[in-house]
Amino acid sequence: MNADERRLQVLRAIVADYVSTHEPVGSKAIVDRHNLGVSSATVRNDMAALEEEGYIAQPHTSAGRVPTDKGYRLFVDRLHEVKPLSSAERRAIQHFLDGTLDLDEVMRRSVRLLAQLTRQVAVVQYPTLTRSTVRHVEVVPITPARLMLVLITDTGRVDQRVVELGDVITEDATARVRTVLNSTLVGRRLTEASALVAELPEEAPAELRDAMLRVCTVLIESLVEHPEERLVLGGTANLTRNVTDFPGSLRKVMEALEEQVVVLKLLAASRDPSTVTVRIGEENEAEEMRSTSVVSIGYGSPGMILGGIGVVGPTRMDYAGTMASVRAVAAYVGEILAGR
């Protein structure tokens, strides 16, 4: 190999050892642990060149070297392929996510699983409103003057609302309301469905007008909410395993994760389900997150991105393994929601 290739191998060795041991890495350790076929003196020269170019740094006098954000970026950019998960890991993911009944459960299980796989903080964004369509509207009598309204979307979102009618309604009238709602809304995007719902009371027969007005008023509340602003986080305690990874900033990181706007921005670049996005340290826009790395990807079906999913952890992380886990879980979540 030429000098540039050898230096990249030295950088990879430093990243691997530092991620594993959390200790600065010296030339002797690299020679002992990695079969590079060169002497300690050559490795020292390569480390000096890497340090001069800003890829590694010396935290203490007479200590080994640690990767910088720039070094991690080069390492990630030169990962020619994300290592595939083992068949056992894939089966575990499938088993864990199979049988989930509703969207909330899919989201909860996904972050729990991803946090366990990566030992980082996992975050998943609910499917975005603008891409959801109405699959079915159910209207269920609770009492003669009270209805349960259930809105189901193609992404698995289920909203339940109680409608107080102020007057009794017959089963036949309830069935007619249900028929009108479904014939008007099924297959429509939620963004256009609210406008259609607003017109229904005026078009309803006189005997149904009051009930339809009350039902539509409640239904519009469901349609205009913004589930794209809803997030689920899991594994926050994982950040505390190595407090030294966040010198003086762990509290700021924890506080930033509580701000949904910050986390949504972290996932904003994750619009492609075929590409894992990695933001390292200073590449993160939010100042509080500049001691972290964010690995994320979009999930959904071909041609339809539903949301983002990813993990937040220290810059000292197993990037190849984390990227593989994020991609695999996102793929399963996309399959589950697309199959609904």
Phi and psi in degrees as GROMACS dihedral restraints (atoms count N, CA, C in turn):
[ dihedral_restraints ]
;  ai    aj    ak    al  type     phi  dphi    fc
    3     4     5     6     1   -81.9    20    10
    4     5     6     7     1   178.5    20    10
    6     7     8     9     1   -62.1    20    10
    7     8     9    10     1   -41.0    20    10
    9    10    11    12     1   -64.5    20    10
   10    11    12    13     1   -42.9    20    10
   12    13    14    15     1   -64.4    20    10
   13    14    15    16     1   -39.7    20    10
   15    16    17    18     1   -66.4    20    10
   16    17    18    19     1   -40.3    20    10
   18    19    20    21     1   -64.5    20    10
   19    20    21    22     1   -35.8    20    10
   21    22    23    24     1   -64.8    20    10
   22    23    24    25     1   -38.8    20    10
   24    25    26    27     1   -64.5    20    10
   25    26    27    28     1   -39.0    20    10
   27    28    29    30     1   -64.0    20    10
   28    29    30    31     1   -43.2    20    10
   30    31    32    33     1   -61.3    20    10
   31    32    33    34     1   -44.3    20    10
   33    34    35    36     1   -59.6    20    10
   34    35    36    37     1   -40.5    20    10
   36    37    38    39     1   -64.1    20    10
   37    38    39    40     1   -42.3    20    10
   39    40    41    42     1   -64.3    20    10
   40    41    42    43     1   -43.7    20    10
   42    43    44    45     1   -61.5    20    10
   43    44    45    46     1   -48.3    20    10
   45    46    47    48     1   -60.3    20    10
   46    47    48    49     1   -46.2    20    10
   48    49    50    51     1   -70.2    20    10
   49    50    51    52     1   -39.6    20    10
   51    52    53    54     1   -68.5    20    10
   52    53    54    55     1   -39.5    20    10
   54    55    56    57     1   -61.7    20    10
   55    56    57    58     1   -39.1    20    10
   57    58    59    60     1   -75.2    20    10
   58    59    60    61     1   -42.5    20    10
   60    61    62    63     1  -105.8    20    10
   61    62    63    64     1   -20.1    20    10
   63    64    65    66     1    60.8    20    10
   64    65    66    67     1    25.0    20    10
   66    67    68    69     1  -120.1    20    10
   67    68    69    70     1   142.3    20    10
   69    70    71    72     1   -54.3    20    10
   70    71    72    73     1   146.6    20    10
   72    73    74    75     1  -108.3    20    10
   73    74    75    76     1   128.5    20    10
   75    76    77    78     1  -101.9    20    10
   76    77    78    79     1   168.8    20    10
   78    79    80    81     1   -64.2    20    10
   79    80    81    82     1   -39.1    20    10
   81    82    83    84     1   -62.7    20    10
   82    83    84    85     1   -41.4    20    10
   84    85    86    87     1   -62.2    20    10
   85    86    87    88     1   -38.8    20    10
   87    88    89    90     1   -64.5    20    10
   88    89    90    91     1   -44.2    20    10
   90    91    92    93     1   -63.9    20    10
   91    92    93    94     1   -41.4    20    10
   93    94    95    96     1   -69.3    20    10
   94    95    96    97     1   -38.3    20    10
   96    97    98    99     1   -95.1    20    10
   97    98    99   100     1   -22.8    20    10
   99   100   101   102     1  -125.4    20    10
  100   101   102   103     1   132.0    20    10
  102   103   104   105     1   -84.3    20    10
  103   104   105   106     1    76.7    20    10
  105   106   107   108     1   -91.7    20    10
  106   107   108   109     1   -14.5    20    10
  108   109   110   111     1    73.3    20    10
  109   110   111   112     1    22.7    20    10
  111   112   113   114     1  -133.2    20    10
  112   113   114   115     1   168.1    20    10
  114   115   116   117     1   -82.9    20    10
  115   116   117   118     1   167.5    20    10
  117   118   119   120     1   -61.0    20    10
  118   119   120   121     1   -36.2    20    10
  120   121   122   123     1   -62.8    20    10
  121   122   123   124     1   -41.7    20    10
  123   124   125   126     1   -64.6    20    10
  124   125   126   127     1   -43.0    20    10
  126   127   128   129     1   -62.2    20    10
  127   128   129   130     1   -40.3    20    10
  129   130   131   132     1   -61.9    20    10
  130   131   132   133     1   -41.0    20    10
  132   133   134   135     1   -62.8    20    10
  133   134   135   136     1   -42.2    20    10
  135   136   137   138     1   -64.5    20    10
  136   137   138   139     1   -40.6    20    10
  138   139   140   141     1   -64.6    20    10
  139   140   141   142     1   -37.4    20    10
  141   142   143   144     1   -63.4    20    10
  142   143   144   145     1   -40.9    20    10
  144   145   146   147     1   -66.5    20    10
  145   146   147   148     1   -42.4    20    10
  147   148   149   150     1   -63.5    20    10
  148   149   150   151     1   -38.5    20    10
  150   151   152   153     1   -67.8    20    10
  151   152   153   154     1   -41.6    20    10
  153   154   155   156     1   -61.6    20    10
  154   155   156   157     1   -33.9    20    10
  156   157   158   159     1   -85.3    20    10
  157   158   159   160     1    -2.3    20    10
  159   160   161   162     1    87.6    20    10
  160   161   162   163     1    13.1    20    10
  162   163   164   165     1   -86.3    20    10
  163   164   165   166     1   -24.8    20    10
  165   166   167   168     1  -136.5    20    10
  166   167   168   169     1   163.8    20    10
  168   169   170   171     1  -141.2    20    10
  169   170   171   172     1   159.6    20    10
  171   172   173   174     1  -107.0    20    10
  172   173   174   175     1   105.8    20    10
  174   175   176   177     1   -70.7    20    10
  175   176   177   178     1   -29.4    20    10
  177   178   179   180     1  -139.0    20    10
  178   179   180   181     1   155.3    20    10
  180   181   182   183     1   -61.8    20    10
  181   182   183   184     1   137.3    20    10
  183   184   185   186     1    63.3    20    10
  184   185   186   187     1    17.4    20    10
  186   187   188   189     1  -100.9    20    10
  187   188   189   190     1   174.3    20    10
  189   190   191   192     1   -76.7    20    10
  190   191   192   193     1  -163.6    20    10
  192   193   194   195     1  -115.0    20    10
  193   194   195   196     1   156.6    20    10
  195   196   197   198     1  -127.5    20    10
  196   197   198   199     1   152.8    20    10
  198   199   200   201     1   -69.8    20    10
  199   200   201   202     1   147.2    20    10
  201   202   203   204     1   -95.6    20    10
  202   203   204   205     1   174.3    20    10
  204   205   206   207     1   -56.5    20    10
  205   206   207   208     1   -39.6    20    10
  207   208   209   210     1   -65.0    20    10
  208   209   210   211     1   -37.3    20    10
  210   211   212   213     1   -66.8    20    10
  211   212   213   214     1   -43.6    20    10
  213   214   215   216     1   -61.1    20    10
  214   215   216   217     1   -39.7    20    10
  216   217   218   219     1   -62.2    20    10
  217   218   219   220     1   -45.6    20    10
  219   220   221   222     1   -62.0    20    10
  220   221   222   223     1   -41.9    20    10
  222   223   224   225     1   -58.9    20    10
  223   224   225   226     1   -48.2    20    10
  225   226   227   228     1   -65.5    20    10
  226   227   228   229     1   -42.3    20    10
  228   229   230   231     1   -64.3    20    10
  229   230   231   232     1   -27.0    20    10
  231   232   233   234     1   -95.2    20    10
  232   233   234   235     1     7.0    20    10
  234   235   236   237     1   -73.6    20    10
  235   236   237   238     1   101.0    20    10
  237   238   239   240     1   -64.2    20    10
  238   239   240   241     1   -29.9    20    10
  240   241   242   243     1  -153.3    20    10
  241   242   243   244     1   146.5    20    10
  243   244   245   246     1   -75.2    20    10
  244   245   246   247     1   128.6    20    10
  246   247   248   249     1   -62.3    20    10
  247   248   249   250     1   133.9    20    10
  249   250   251   252     1   -71.2    20    10
  250   251   252   253     1   151.7    20    10
  252   253   254   255     1   -72.2    20    10
  253   254   255   256     1   154.2    20    10
  255   256   257   258     1   -70.8    20    10
  256   257   258   259     1   161.4    20    10
  258   259   260   261     1   -61.2    20    10
  259   260   261   262     1   -33.8    20    10
  261   262   263   264     1   -66.3    20    10
  262   263   264   265     1   -41.4    20    10
  264   265   266   267     1   -65.7    20    10
  265   266   267   268     1   -40.4    20    10
  267   268   269   270     1   -65.2    20    10
  268   269   270   271     1   -40.9    20    10
  270   271   272   273     1   -64.0    20    10
  271   272   273   274     1   -38.5    20    10
  273   274   275   276     1   -63.8    20    10
  274   275   276   277     1   -41.7    20    10
  276   277   278   279     1   -63.4    20    10
  277   278   279   280     1   -47.9    20    10
  279   280   281   282     1   -61.5    20    10
  280   281   282   283     1   -43.5    20    10
  282   283   284   285     1   -63.6    20    10
  283   284   285   286     1   -40.5    20    10
  285   286   287   288     1   -67.9    20    10
  286   287   288   289     1   -35.8    20    10
  288   289   290   291     1   -94.4    20    10
  289   290   291   292     1   -17.4    20    10
  291   292   293   294     1   -65.3    20    10
  292   293   294   295     1   145.4    20    10
  294   295   296   297     1    83.7    20    10
  295   296   297   298     1     5.5    20    10
  297   298   299   300     1   -69.8    20    10
  298   299   300   301     1   137.8    20    10
  300   301   302   303     1   -93.6    20    10
  301   302   303   304     1   -36.6    20    10
  303   304   305   306     1  -136.8    20    10
  304   305   306   307     1   172.3    20    10
  306   307   308   309     1   -61.5    20    10
  307   308   309   310     1   -42.9    20    10
  309   310   311   312     1   -58.8    20    10
  310   311   312   313     1   -41.3    20    10
  312   313   314   315     1   -68.1    20    10
  313   314   315   316     1   -38.5    20    10
  315   316   317   318     1   -60.0    20    10
  316   317   318   319     1   -45.2    20    10
  318   319   320   321     1   -63.7    20    10
  319   320   321   322     1   -46.1    20    10
  321   322   323   324     1   -63.6    20    10
  322   323   324   325     1   -45.7    20    10
  324   325   326   327     1   -65.3    20    10
  325   326   327   328     1   -35.9    20    10
  327   328   329   330     1   -64.5    20    10
  328   329   330   331     1   -46.9    20    10
  330   331   332   333     1   -69.8    20    10
  331   332   333   334     1   -36.0    20    10
  333   334   335   336     1   -63.9    20    10
  334   335   336   337     1   -43.9    20    10
  336   337   338   339     1   -65.3    20    10
  337   338   339   340     1   -46.7    20    10
  339   340   341   342     1   -65.1    20    10
  340   341   342   343     1   -37.5    20    10
  342   343   344   345     1   -64.0    20    10
  343   344   345   346     1   -38.7    20    10
  345   346   347   348     1   -68.7    20    10
  346   347   348   349     1   -41.4    20    10
  348   349   350   351     1   -67.2    20    10
  349   350   351   352     1   -39.5    20    10
  351   352   353   354     1  -101.8    20    10
  352   353   354   355     1   -16.7    20    10
  354   355   356   357     1    58.0    20    10
  355   356   357   358     1    36.5    20    10
  357   358   359   360     1  -126.9    20    10
  358   359   360   361     1  -176.1    20    10
  360   361   362   363     1   -82.4    20    10
  361   362   363   364     1   126.2    20    10
  363   364   365   366     1  -103.5    20    10
  364   365   366   367     1   145.7    20    10
  366   367   368   369     1  -141.4    20    10
  367   368   369   370     1   138.8    20    10
  369   370   371   372     1  -135.1    20    10
  370   371   372   373     1   138.7    20    10
  372   373   374   375     1   -95.2    20    10
  373   374   375   376     1   134.5    20    10
  375   376   377   378     1   -62.1    20    10
  376   377   378   379     1   152.3    20    10
  378   379   380   381     1   -53.5    20    10
  379   380   381   382     1   137.6    20    10
  381   382   383   384     1   -71.7    20    10
  382   383   384   385     1   142.5    20    10
  384   385   386   387     1   -60.1    20    10
  385   386   387   388     1   -41.0    20    10
  387   388   389   390     1   -64.3    20    10
  388   389   390   391     1   -20.5    20    10
  390   391   392   393     1  -104.1    20    10
  391   392   393   394     1    -1.9    20    10
  393   394   395   396     1   -86.3    20    10
  394   395   396   397     1   147.1    20    10
  396   397   398   399     1  -123.1    20    10
  397   398   399   400     1   158.1    20    10
  399   400   401   402     1   -77.3    20    10
  400   401   402   403     1   125.6    20    10
  402   403   404   405     1   -93.8    20    10
  403   404   405   406     1   -40.9    20    10
  405   406   407   408     1  -164.3    20    10
  406   407   408   409     1   147.2    20    10
  408   409   410   411     1  -121.1    20    10
  409   410   411   412     1   122.1    20    10
  411   412   413   414     1  -108.4    20    10
  412   413   414   415     1   138.9    20    10
  414   415   416   417     1  -123.9    20    10
  415   416   417   418     1   115.8    20    10
  417   418   419   420     1  -120.4    20    10
  418   419   420   421     1   124.6    20    10
  420   421   422   423     1   -68.4    20    10
  421   422   423   424     1   131.0    20    10
  423   424   425   426     1  -100.1    20    10
  424   425   426   427     1   -48.6    20    10
  426   427   428   429     1  -135.5    20    10
  427   428   429   430     1   172.9    20    10
  429   430   431   432     1   -58.6    20    10
  430   431   432   433     1   -20.0    20    10
  432   433   434   435     1  -120.2    20    10
  433   434   435   436     1    14.7    20    10
  435   436   437   438     1  -141.4    20    10
  436   437   438   439     1   134.5    20    10
  438   439   440   441     1  -120.7    20    10
  439   440   441   442     1   153.3    20    10
  441   442   443   444     1  -104.6    20    10
  442   443   444   445     1   123.5    20    10
  444   445   446   447     1  -105.3    20    10
  445   446   447   448     1   125.8    20    10
  447   448   449   450     1  -122.8    20    10
  448   449   450   451     1   119.5    20    10
  450   451   452   453     1  -106.3    20    10
  451   452   453   454     1   124.7    20    10
  453   454   455   456     1  -120.8    20    10
  454   455   456   457     1   128.8    20    10
  456   457   458   459     1  -105.7    20    10
  457   458   459   460     1   170.3    20    10
  459   460   461   462     1   -69.8    20    10
  460   461   462   463     1   -17.4    20    10
  462   463   464   465     1   -91.0    20    10
  463   464   465   466     1     3.9    20    10
  465   466   467   468     1    93.9    20    10
  466   467   468   469     1    -0.7    20    10
  468   469   470   471     1   -66.6    20    10
  469   470   471   472     1   134.2    20    10
  471   472   473   474     1  -128.2    20    10
  472   473   474   475     1   117.4    20    10
  474   475   476   477     1  -112.2    20    10
  475   476   477   478     1   131.1    20    10
  477   478   479   480     1  -118.2    20    10
  478   479   480   481     1   130.6    20    10
  480   481   482   483     1  -136.3    20    10
  481   482   483   484     1   144.6    20    10
  483   484   485   486     1   -93.0    20    10
  484   485   486   487     1   134.6    20    10
  486   487   488   489     1  -113.1    20    10
  487   488   489   490     1   117.2    20    10
  489   490   491   492     1   -88.9    20    10
  490   491   492   493     1   117.7    20    10
  492   493   494   495     1   -86.4    20    10
  493   494   495   496     1   -28.5    20    10
  495   496   497   498     1    80.1    20    10
  496   497   498   499     1    -5.2    20    10
  498   499   500   501     1  -157.6    20    10
  499   500   501   502     1   162.2    20    10
  501   502   503   504     1   -77.0    20    10
  502   503   504   505     1   155.3    20    10
  504   505   506   507     1  -137.7    20    10
  505   506   507   508     1   139.2    20    10
  507   508   509   510     1   -80.3    20    10
  508   509   510   511     1   163.6    20    10
  510   511   512   513     1   -64.1    20    10
  511   512   513   514     1   -36.1    20    10
  513   514   515   516     1   -64.1    20    10
  514   515   516   517     1   -42.3    20    10
  516   517   518   519     1   -66.3    20    10
  517   518   519   520     1   -38.3    20    10
  519   520   521   522     1   -61.1    20    10
  520   521   522   523     1   -43.3    20    10
  522   523   524   525     1   -63.2    20    10
  523   524   525   526     1   -38.1    20    10
  525   526   527   528     1   -67.1    20    10
  526   527   528   529     1   -39.4    20    10
  528   529   530   531     1   -61.9    20    10
  529   530   531   532     1   -44.3    20    10
  531   532   533   534     1   -60.5    20    10
  532   533   534   535     1   -43.5    20    10
  534   535   536   537     1   -63.4    20    10
  535   536   537   538     1   -43.7    20    10
  537   538   539   540     1   -63.5    20    10
  538   539   540   541     1   -44.0    20    10
  540   541   542   543     1   -61.5    20    10
  541   542   543   544     1   -46.3    20    10
  543   544   545   546     1   -69.8    20    10
  544   545   546   547     1   -39.7    20    10
  546   547   548   549     1   -66.4    20    10
  547   548   549   550     1   -27.3    20    10
  549   550   551   552     1   -85.1    20    10
  550   551   552   553     1   -36.6    20    10
  552   553   554   555     1  -107.5    20    10
  553   554   555   556     1   -27.9    20    10
  555   556   557   558     1   -59.7    20    10
  556   557   558   559     1   129.7    20    10
  558   559   560   561     1    87.6    20    10
  559   560   561   562     1    -4.7    20    10
  561   562   563   564     1   -89.7    20    10
  562   563   564   565     1   144.7    20    10
  564   565   566   567     1   -64.1    20    10
  565   566   567   568     1   145.4    20    10
  567   568   569   570     1   -60.9    20    10
  568   569   570   571     1   -31.9    20    10
  570   571   572   573     1   -66.2    20    10
  571   572   573   574     1   -29.5    20    10
  573   574   575   576     1   -96.8    20    10
  574   575   576   577     1   -18.8    20    10
  576   577   578   579     1   -66.0    20    10
  577   578   579   580     1   -35.6    20    10
  579   580   581   582     1   -63.1    20    10
  580   581   582   583     1   -36.4    20    10
  582   583   584   585     1   -67.2    20    10
  583   584   585   586     1   -39.3    20    10
  585   586   587   588     1   -66.3    20    10
  586   587   588   589     1   -39.8    20    10
  588   589   590   591     1   -62.1    20    10
  589   590   591   592     1   -38.6    20    10
  591   592   593   594     1   -62.0    20    10
  592   593   594   595     1   -24.9    20    10
  594   595   596   597     1   -87.4    20    10
  595   596   597   598     1   -16.3    20    10
  597   598   599   600     1   -63.6    20    10
  598   599   600   601     1   -41.6    20    10
  600   601   602   603     1   -58.4    20    10
  601   602   603   604     1   -38.5    20    10
  603   604   605   606     1   -68.6    20    10
  604   605   606   607     1   -28.3    20    10
  606   607   608   609     1   -89.1    20    10
  607   608   609   610     1   -10.0    20    10
  609   610   611   612     1   -76.1    20    10
  610   611   612   613     1   150.4    20    10
  612   613   614   615     1   -57.9    20    10
  613   614   615   616     1   154.1    20    10
  615   616   617   618     1   -54.3    20    10
  616   617   618   619     1   -39.9    20    10
  618   619   620   621     1   -71.3    20    10
  619   620   621   622     1   -16.7    20    10
  621   622   623   624     1  -106.0    20    10
  622   623   624   625     1    -6.2    20    10
  624   625   626   627     1   -61.5    20    10
  625   626   627   628     1   -45.5    20    10
  627   628   629   630     1   -65.5    20    10
  628   629   630   631     1   -45.7    20    10
  630   631   632   633     1   -62.3    20    10
  631   632   633   634     1   -41.4    20    10
  633   634   635   636     1   -65.2    20    10
  634   635   636   637     1   -38.2    20    10
  636   637   638   639     1   -61.9    20    10
  637   638   639   640     1   -45.1    20    10
  639   640   641   642     1   -67.4    20    10
  640   641   642   643     1   -40.5    20    10
  642   643   644   645     1   -65.2    20    10
  643   644   645   646     1   -44.8    20    10
  645   646   647   648     1   -68.1    20    10
  646   647   648   649     1   -34.3    20    10
  648   649   650   651     1   -60.9    20    10
  649   650   651   652     1   -44.7    20    10
  651   652   653   654     1   -69.2    20    10
  652   653   654   655     1   -39.5    20    10
  654   655   656   657     1   -64.4    20    10
  655   656   657   658     1   -39.0    20    10
  657   658   659   660     1   -61.2    20    10
  658   659   660   661     1   -36.2    20    10
  660   661   662   663     1   -58.5    20    10
  661   662   663   664     1   -39.4    20    10
  663   664   665   666     1   -69.1    20    10
  664   665   666   667     1   -38.5    20    10
  666   667   668   669     1   -73.1    20    10
  667   668   669   670     1   -30.5    20    10
  669   670   671   672     1   -96.3    20    10
  670   671   672   673     1    -0.8    20    10
  672   673   674   675     1   -66.2    20    10
  673   674   675   676     1   164.6    20    10
  675   676   677   678     1  -121.1    20    10
  676   677   678   679     1    84.0    20    10
  678   679   680   681     1   -66.4    20    10
  679   680   681   682     1   -14.3    20    10
  681   682   683   684     1   -67.7    20    10
  682   683   684   685     1   -13.4    20    10
  684   685   686   687     1   -93.1    20    10
  685   686   687   688     1     4.2    20    10
  687   688   689   690     1   -97.8    20    10
  688   689   690   691     1   132.3    20    10
  690   691   692   693     1  -130.3    20    10
  691   692   693   694     1   155.1    20    10
  693   694   695   696     1  -124.4    20    10
  694   695   696   697     1   129.7    20    10
  696   697   698   699     1  -113.1    20    10
  697   698   699   700     1   148.5    20    10
  699   700   701   702     1  -145.8    20    10
  700   701   702   703     1   149.1    20    10
  702   703   704   705     1    77.7    20    10
  703   704   705   706     1    24.9    20    10
  705   706   707   708     1   -57.2    20    10
  706   707   708   709     1   -34.5    20    10
  708   709   710   711     1   -62.6    20    10
  709   710   711   712     1   -18.9    20    10
  711   712   713   714     1   -61.4    20    10
  712   713   714   715     1   -27.2    20    10
  714   715   716   717     1   -65.5    20    10
  715   716   717   718     1   -24.8    20    10
  717   718   719   720     1   -85.3    20    10
  718   719   720   721     1    -1.6    20    10
  720   721   722   723     1   -63.7    20    10
  721   722   723   724     1   -37.3    20    10
  723   724   725   726     1  -134.1    20    10
  724   725   726   727     1    84.8    20    10
  726   727   728   729     1   -59.7    20    10
  727   728   729   730     1   -29.6    20    10
  729   730   731   732     1   -66.1    20    10
  730   731   732   733     1   -13.7    20    10
  732   733   734   735     1   -70.4    20    10
  733   734   735   736     1   -17.0    20    10
  735   736   737   738     1  -126.8    20    10
  736   737   738   739     1    69.2    20    10
  738   739   740   741     1   -59.5    20    10
  739   740   741   742     1   110.2    20    10
  741   742   743   744     1    72.0    20    10
  742   743   744   745     1     6.5    20    10
  744   745   746   747     1  -129.5    20    10
  745   746   747   748     1     2.2    20    10
  747   748   749   750     1   -60.3    20    10
  748   749   750   751     1   -42.6    20    10
  750   751   752   753     1   -60.1    20    10
  751   752   753   754     1   -41.3    20    10
  753   754   755   756     1   -64.4    20    10
  754   755   756   757     1   -38.8    20    10
  756   757   758   759     1   -63.6    20    10
  757   758   759   760     1   -45.7    20    10
  759   760   761   762     1   -61.9    20    10
  760   761   762   763     1   -41.7    20    10
  762   763   764   765     1   -66.1    20    10
  763   764   765   766     1   -38.5    20    10
  765   766   767   768     1   -64.7    20    10
  766   767   768   769     1   -37.3    20    10
  768   769   770   771     1   -66.2    20    10
  769   770   771   772     1   -24.1    20    10
  771   772   773   774     1   -75.4    20    10
  772   773   774   775     1   -18.5    20    10
  774   775   776   777     1   -88.4    20    10
  775   776   777   778     1   109.1    20    10
  777   778   779   780     1   -61.3    20    10
  778   779   780   781     1   -32.6    20    10
  780   781   782   783     1   -61.4    20    10
  781   782   783   784     1   -41.6    20    10
  783   784   785   786     1   -62.4    20    10
  784   785   786   787     1   -45.7    20    10
  786   787   788   789     1   -68.3    20    10
  787   788   789   790     1   -39.0    20    10
  789   790   791   792     1   -60.2    20    10
  790   791   792   793     1   -38.4    20    10
  792   793   794   795     1   -65.6    20    10
  793   794   795   796     1   -34.5    20    10
  795   796   797   798     1   -63.4    20    10
  796   797   798   799     1   -32.5    20    10
  798   799   800   801     1   -91.2    20    10
  799   800   801   802     1    -5.3    20    10
  801   802   803   804     1   -60.0    20    10
  802   803   804   805     1   -32.2    20    10
  804   805   806   807     1   -80.0    20    10
  805   806   807   808     1    -6.3    20    10
  807   808   809   810     1   -89.7    20    10
  808   809   810   811     1    67.0    20    10
  810   811   812   813     1  -107.2    20    10
  811   812   813   814     1     2.1    20    10
  813   814   815   816     1  -121.1    20    10
  814   815   816   817     1   114.9    20    10
  816   817   818   819     1   -73.5    20    10
  817   818   819   820     1    -2.0    20    10
  819   820   821   822     1  -102.1    20    10
  820   821   822   823     1    -7.1    20    10
  822   823   824   825     1  -128.6    20    10
  823   824   825   826     1   125.0    20    10
  825   826   827   828     1   -84.2    20    10
  826   827   828   829     1   128.1    20    10
  828   829   830   831     1   -99.1    20    10
  829   830   831   832     1   133.4    20    10
  831   832   833   834     1  -124.3    20    10
  832   833   834   835     1   120.8    20    10
  834   835   836   837     1  -112.2    20    10
  835   836   837   838     1   125.8    20    10
  837   838   839   840     1  -116.1    20    10
  838   839   840   841     1   122.4    20    10
  840   841   842   843     1    51.9    20    10
  841   842   843   844     1  -113.5    20    10
  843   844   845   846     1   -64.1    20    10
  844   845   846   847     1   -13.1    20    10
  846   847   848   849     1   -72.4    20    10
  847   848   849   850     1   -16.7    20    10
  849   850   851   852     1   -76.2    20    10
  850   851   852   853     1   132.8    20    10
  852   853   854   855     1   -65.1    20    10
  853   854   855   856     1   -43.4    20    10
  855   856   857   858     1   -73.0    20    10
  856   857   858   859     1   127.3    20    10
  858   859   860   861     1   -59.6    20    10
  859   860   861   862     1   -36.3    20    10
  861   862   863   864     1   -65.0    20    10
  862   863   864   865     1   -20.0    20    10
  864   865   866   867     1  -100.7    20    10
  865   866   867   868     1    10.7    20    10
  867   868   869   870     1   -81.1    20    10
  868   869   870   871     1     1.5    20    10
  870   871   872   873     1  -101.8    20    10
  871   872   873   874     1     9.9    20    10
  873   874   875   876     1  -119.8    20    10
  874   875   876   877     1   165.7    20    10
  876   877   878   879     1  -118.7    20    10
  877   878   879   880     1   145.7    20    10
  879   880   881   882     1  -122.3    20    10
  880   881   882   883     1   121.5    20    10
  882   883   884   885     1  -112.9    20    10
  883   884   885   886     1   119.2    20    10
  885   886   887   888     1  -145.9    20    10
  886   887   888   889     1   166.0    20    10
  888   889   890   891     1  -159.5    20    10
  889   890   891   892     1   156.3    20    10
  891   892   893   894     1   -82.8    20    10
  892   893   894   895     1   153.6    20    10
  894   895   896   897     1  -126.7    20    10
  895   896   897   898     1   154.2    20    10
  897   898   899   900     1   155.0    20    10
  898   899   900   901     1  -159.3    20    10
  900   901   902   903     1  -111.0    20    10
  901   902   903   904     1   166.8    20    10
  903   904   905   906     1   -53.9    20    10
  904   905   906   907     1   126.0    20    10
  906   907   908   909     1    84.5    20    10
  907   908   909   910     1    -4.1    20    10
  909   910   911   912     1  -140.8    20    10
  910   911   912   913     1   104.6    20    10
  912   913   914   915     1   -87.8    20    10
  913   914   915   916     1   123.5    20    10
  915   916   917   918     1   -94.4    20    10
  916   917   918   919     1   -30.6    20    10
  918   919   920   921     1   178.7    20    10
  919   920   921   922     1  -170.1    20    10
  921   922   923   924     1  -119.9    20    10
  922   923   924   925     1   155.9    20    10
  924   925   926   927     1  -144.6    20    10
  925   926   927   928     1   145.7    20    10
  927   928   929   930     1  -176.0    20    10
  928   929   930   931     1  -171.6    20    10
  930   931   932   933     1  -134.2    20    10
  931   932   933   934     1   152.9    20    10
  933   934   935   936     1  -121.4    20    10
  934   935   936   937     1   131.0    20    10
  936   937   938   939     1  -156.3    20    10
  937   938   939   940     1  -175.4    20    10
  939   940   941   942     1   -69.5    20    10
  940   941   942   943     1   161.2    20    10
  942   943   944   945     1   -63.0    20    10
  943   944   945   946     1   -25.6    20    10
  945   946   947   948     1   -83.2    20    10
  946   947   948   949     1    83.6    20    10
  948   949   950   951     1  -136.9    20    10
  949   950   951   952     1   163.4    20    10
  951   952   953   954     1   -79.8    20    10
  952   953   954   955     1    89.5    20    10
  954   955   956   957     1   -63.7    20    10
  955   956   957   958     1   -45.2    20    10
  957   958   959   960     1   -61.2    20    10
  958   959   960   961     1   -47.4    20    10
  960   961   962   963     1   -66.6    20    10
  961   962   963   964     1   -40.4    20    10
  963   964   965   966     1   -65.7    20    10
  964   965   966   967     1   -43.1    20    10
  966   967   968   969     1   -62.4    20    10
  967   968   969   970     1   -40.0    20    10
  969   970   971   972     1   -64.4    20    10
  970   971   972   973     1   -42.6    20    10
  972   973   974   975     1   -66.9    20    10
  973   974   975   976     1   -43.5    20    10
  975   976   977   978     1   -61.7    20    10
  976   977   978   979     1   -44.4    20    10
  978   979   980   981     1   -63.5    20    10
  979   980   981   982     1   -43.3    20    10
  981   982   983   984     1   -66.4    20    10
  982   983   984   985     1   -47.2    20    10
  984   985   986   987     1   -64.2    20    10
  985   986   987   988     1   -41.1    20    10
  987   988   989   990     1   -60.6    20    10
  988   989   990   991     1   -40.6    20    10
  990   991   992   993     1   -63.1    20    10
  991   992   993   994     1   -43.1    20    10
  993   994   995   996     1   -66.5    20    10
  994   995   996   997     1   -41.6    20    10
  996   997   998   999     1   -61.5    20    10
  997   998   999  1000     1   -43.5    20    10
  999  1000  1001  1002     1   -60.5    20    10
 1000  1001  1002  1003     1   -42.4    20    10
 1002  1003  1004  1005     1   -63.8    20    10
 1003  1004  1005  1006     1   -42.1    20    10
 1005  1006  1007  1008     1   -62.7    20    10
 1006  1007  1008  1009     1   -48.8    20    10
 1008  1009  1010  1011     1   -71.5    20    10
 1009  1010  1011  1012     1   -34.6    20    10
 1011  1012  1013  1014     1   -69.3    20    10
 1012  1013  1014  1015     1   -26.8    20    10
 1014  1015  1016  1017     1   -84.3    20    10
 1015  1016  1017  1018     1    -2.1    20    10
